[in-house]
Amino acid sequence: MRLIESKINGAVILEPEVYGDHRGYFMESYNLNRMQGLGLSYDFIQDNQSLSVMPGVIRGLHYQLNPKAQTKLVRVLTGVIYDVIVDIRSQSPTYGQWAGFLLSEFNKRQLLVPPGMAHGFCTLTPNTQVLYKVDQYYSAEHDRGLLWNDPDLGIEWPVSSPILSDKDKIQPRLKELATDF
């Protein structure tokens, strides 16, 4: 597994070794020993999976407050997404910065999202399935969000009129957040 640093402190892309032949391919999507060898040690306790039927669905930007803040390991089972993180850790040197990544069933890359990041993605193909591991259970009490199109962030989403949940349409802007990371 190869680790690729991102411009956001603590967020990395993991690129697995893929062994293919005329039958298809084989890969290890997660291996604790290999992760620890890369200096990444997390106790993932829950897997979450989503299906977005239409292209242009944006899910996010979501995060959980401490003490239930989550590390996420995100990958795409089918389809293609544009995955976005925003650093909302007020003491971080990359606070308020965002980064976007193309994750797909074809490149098989995974994004490791550390706690203190608002996370979301936009589907680029129909019937996109996303799977992610987390190291904290979901907590409605700690669940929060950030407005997907906050003008102060200037995120360059690949769609201008996305399909959104009612919740994601009314999230606060970064300057309105009271985070404790």
C-alpha positions in Angstrom: 0.0 0.0 0.0 1.3 3.4 -1.0 0.7 6.5 1.1 0.2 9.9 -0.7 0.3 13.1 1.4 -2.4 15.8 0.8 -2.2 19.5 1.4 -4.4 19.2 4.5 -2.5 18.2 7.6 -3.2 14.6 8.5 -5.3 13.6 5.5 -3.8 11.1 3.2 -4.6 9.0 0.1 -3.9 5.3 0.3 -3.3 3.5 -2.9 -3.5 -0.3 -2.6 -1.5 -2.9 -4.6 -3.9 -4.4 -7.1 -3.2 -7.8 -8.7 -5.1 -8.3 -11.9 -5.3 -10.9 -14.6 -7.8 -12.2 -17.1 -10.3 -13.1 -14.3 -10.4 -9.6 -12.7 -8.3 -8.4 -9.8 -7.5 -9.0 -6.1 -6.5 -6.4 -3.5 -6.3 -5.9 0.2 -8.5 -2.9 1.0 -7.5 -2.9 4.6 -4.6 -4.5 6.5 -3.9 -3.5 10.1 -0.2 -4.4 9.9 0.3 -2.5 6.7 -1.5 0.5 8.1 0.6 0.5 11.2 3.7 0.1 9.0 2.7 3.4 7.4 2.3 5.1 10.8 -1.5 4.9 10.8 -3.1 3.2 13.7 -6.9 3.3 14.1 -9.4 1.1 15.8 -12.1 1.1 13.1 -15.4 -0.1 14.7 -18.1 0.5 12.1 -18.5 0.4 8.4 -21.0 2.7 6.6 -22.2 2.3 3.0 -24.2 4.6 0.8 -25.8 4.3 -2.6 -26.5 7.4 -4.7 -28.6 6.5 -7.7 -28.1 9.8 -9.6 -25.0 11.6 -10.6 -24.7 15.0 -8.9 -25.6 14.0 -5.4 -23.7 15.8 -2.7 -23.6 14.2 0.7 -22.0 16.5 3.3 -20.1 18.3 4.5 -20.4 16.3 7.8 -18.5 15.7 10.9 -18.9 14.8 14.6 -17.9 16.8 17.6 -15.5 15.6 20.3 -15.6 13.2 22.1 -17.2 11.3 19.2 -15.1 12.9 16.4 -14.5 10.2 13.7 -11.5 9.2 11.6 -12.9 7.9 8.3 -11.4 5.6 5.7 -13.4 6.2 2.5 -13.5 4.2 -0.7 -15.7 3.7 -3.7 -17.1 0.3 -4.5 -18.9 1.3 -7.7 -18.8 4.6 -9.6 -16.8 7.8 -9.2 -16.9 10.5 -6.6 -15.3 13.9 -6.1 -14.4 13.7 -2.3 -13.9 16.9 -0.4 -12.5 17.6 3.1 -12.4 21.0 4.9 -10.1 21.5 7.9 -12.2 22.8 10.7 -9.5 22.5 13.5 -9.1 26.1 14.6 -5.5 25.5 15.8 -4.4 23.7 12.6 -2.1 25.4 10.1 -4.5 24.3 7.4 -7.6 25.6 9.1 -10.3 26.7 6.7 -8.6 25.1 3.7 -10.2 22.4 1.5 -8.9 19.7 -0.7 -10.7 17.5 -3.3 -9.9 14.0 -4.5 -11.1 11.8 -7.2 -12.0 8.3 -5.8 -13.3 5.6 -8.0 -13.9 1.9 -8.5 -11.1 2.2 -11.1 -8.3 3.9 -9.2 -9.2 2.1 -6.0 -7.8 4.9 -3.9 -8.9 5.5 -0.4 -9.0 8.7 1.6 -8.1 8.8 5.3 -10.0 11.7 6.9 -8.8 12.6 10.4 -11.0 14.0 13.1 -11.6 17.7 12.8 -12.5 17.6 9.1 -15.8 18.3 7.5 -16.2 15.6 4.8 -18.5 15.2 1.8 -18.6 14.0 -1.7 -20.3 14.5 -5.0 -21.3 11.5 -7.2 -20.1 11.7 -10.8 -21.7 8.5 -12.1 -25.1 6.8 -11.6 -25.4 4.1 -8.9 -22.4 5.1 -7.0 -21.6 3.1 -3.8 -19.3 4.4 -1.1 -18.0 2.5 1.8 -16.2 4.0 4.8 -14.8 2.8 8.0 -15.0 4.9 11.2 -13.3 4.7 14.6 -16.3 6.1 16.6 -19.9 5.1 16.5 -22.4 7.5 15.0 -23.8 9.9 17.6 -26.8 12.1 16.7 -26.0 14.4 19.6 -22.5 15.1 18.2 -23.5 15.1 14.5 -22.8 18.4 12.7 -22.4 19.9 9.2 -20.9 22.6 7.2 -22.6 24.3 4.2 -21.5 22.6 1.0 -21.2 25.9 -0.9 -19.9 28.2 1.8 -18.7 31.2 -0.3 -15.8 31.8 2.1 -14.4 28.3 1.2 -14.8 28.5 -2.5 -15.0 24.7 -3.0 -14.9 23.9 -6.7 -17.6 21.2 -6.9 -18.1 19.6 -10.3 -21.8 20.5 -10.2 -23.7 23.8 -9.8 -27.2 22.4 -8.9 -26.6 19.3 -6.8 -29.1 16.9 -5.4 -29.0 17.5 -1.6 -30.8 16.3 1.5 -32.9 18.9 3.3 -30.4 18.9 6.2 -27.4 19.6 3.9 -29.2 22.6 2.3 -29.2 24.5 5.6 -25.9 23.8 7.3 -24.0 26.7 8.8 -21.0 28.4 7.2 -17.4 28.0 8.5 -17.4 31.4 10.3 -20.6 30.2 12.2 -19.1 27.0 13.6 -18.2 26.6 17.2 -15.9 23.5 17.1 -13.8 22.1 19.9 -11.1 20.2 17.9 
